[in-house]
Amino acid sequence: MVSLIQEASGRIFPYVWHTPLVRSEPLSRPGRGKVWLKLESLQPTGAFKVRPAFNAILTHLEQARRAGVVTSSSGNFAQATAYAARELGVDAQIVMMRGASPFKIERTRQFGGDVVLCEDTFESRWETTFRIQRESGRLLLHPYDSEETIAGDGTIGIELLEDLESDFCVVVPVSGGGLVAGIAAAVKAFRPACRVIGVQPEANPSMAESKRQGSRVTVPALGSMADALSVLTPGELTFEIVRELVDDVVLVEEDEFAAAVRLLAEEQKLVAEPGGAAAVAAWMAGKVDNRGLDVVCIVSGGNIVPAKFAGLLQQADMAIAG
Amino acid sequence: MVSLIQEASGRIFPYVWHTPLVRSEPLSRPGRGKVWLKLESLQPTGAFKVRPAFNAILTHLEQARRAGVVTSSSGNFAQATAYAARELGVDAQIVMMRGASPFKIERTRQFGGDVVLCEDTFESRWETTFRIQRESGRLLLHPYDSEETIAGDGTIGIELLEDLESDFCVVVPVSGGGLVAGIAAAVKAFRPACRVIGVQPEANPSMAESKRQGSRVTVPALGSMADALSVLTPGELTFEIVRELVDDVVLVEEDEFAAAVRLLAEEQKLVAEPGGAAAVAAWMAGKVDNRGLDVVCIVSGGNIVPAKFAGLLQQADMAIAG
């Protein structure tokens, strides 16, 4: 996998940024190591997903240009695919659930994606996606469980290795597991003493539970404000890597997501969506065992509805006033 | 001045960050050059003011430790001074107007500053500050009009020269003029073909009007949501540099500040206060003549009251709904 990641790093620039890694004073705890934030929210489309989207399309560019692409996503991969396809002159159909964030649906259309709405189940989403693929011959892009997407995600790990001289503990939001798998594959290959910790919502512990049981399990959909972390069964490829290379997968509660979004806005001046703030939430809640290493929290995305974001900030004001 | 700036660059690290310079897709306009954002909002205390605060205190550290420091500020220099003083083991008294942003007063106290409130005029603020200085023998730190503060501000210019290989047009929020003077002194010394554009609120055109008239003038206080850009008479030192080196000072309206704050939040995933978004506002409003050069907008600070920020975002939602 690591050679695929290195190839991806050479392929996806200059379409995506080598994002900033910034020191966080508000998150530092005396005696527990420095805290860094990796700002994937600053990528075009506001999330790390442009990395796998560009890598997948560029890997099969001729086919993509001829036949178009199709994918399905809860939102951030949808926006990224629409954006990458437009930049590369490729036609993109994107299957999203009717109940997906209207903000993310709207933005996917703004980036030029042809959005196909389906029922509110993963079964319906995949059924619709595969039907389109079969009928149209489009190139199917998997949002997390393919070598191309995992390799694209892993380019973040390569950047961390370039930017940090010492070993570190990287904390990563987990949905289907592509991001944490890619980062773990890159980081552990070159610095096995680094730690990699995944984070999921308490409401969706699919990867944590699968890792605990040693095999992929499906958990019931309970709903979380972290709408980006909604995959209920880990990917096959991603789970194999997580089982082997990821040190732990921890869970955060809804109010911990909210606290992290607020801290990032008020103290760190960053807009993060709840799923994008999962690593910060886990660190703030004391759930990350960094073994004295410097901590890197991946801030994976910032695509939150403005009104929802405003609501979270106003709760903070009330808390201060009280 | 430029040698003072270079000395400051050597002095203020590692207390402040070399902040990220990030590409902005949402602000780019085809055929008009790339747009970069310099993220001073990511500094400790959420604004560039830690640069001049650390430089001023470190330049006179022995005296500062013995006698303490005193300064006056509308808010961001207050927080920065409180923070820098605490980090360096120095006692800090900070004079702020009763009408200053309660959020900034509160944060100044949180960073350990001893806040002294005065009447809501610049006369009262300076009178109080000078009285404290006279009676206590504290080291007086000027928020913008001293060589130490201008040199600290100018370290941003050094970083831009390091990070960008080609000539550029840098757009800079202006209050008393320290930031734009420092950046202009650094940038023009090494790359005279770069452009430097200052930005003030229409409601406070003190530097623009002074530059037009060729001498320092005082303008009436009209009030702007950009509370960080409230100085009504340019500094003496800063005005001399602006007169000589700054290409233009342009003015933005209140709704242009609001639009810039919203765009930075929604598209760029950054929390900026209105004054901190002034450069972006000017660029969005088509008021920056970049002559084909790449554009750097300084995002100078992010200290906005959460409720006010939430209110601006919700206006955006209404605009979309309408």
Interface residues (C-beta under 8 A of the other chain):
Chain A: W17 T19 P20 V22 R23 E25 L39 S41 L42 P44 G46 R262 A265 E266 E267 Q268 K269 L270 V271 A272 G302 V305 P306 A307 F309 A310 G311 L313 Q314 A316 D317
Chain B: W17 T19 P20 V22 R23 E25 L39 S41 L42 P44 G46 R262 A265 E266 E267 Q268 K269 L270 V271 A272 G302 V305 P306 A307 F309 A310 G311 L313 Q314 A316 D317
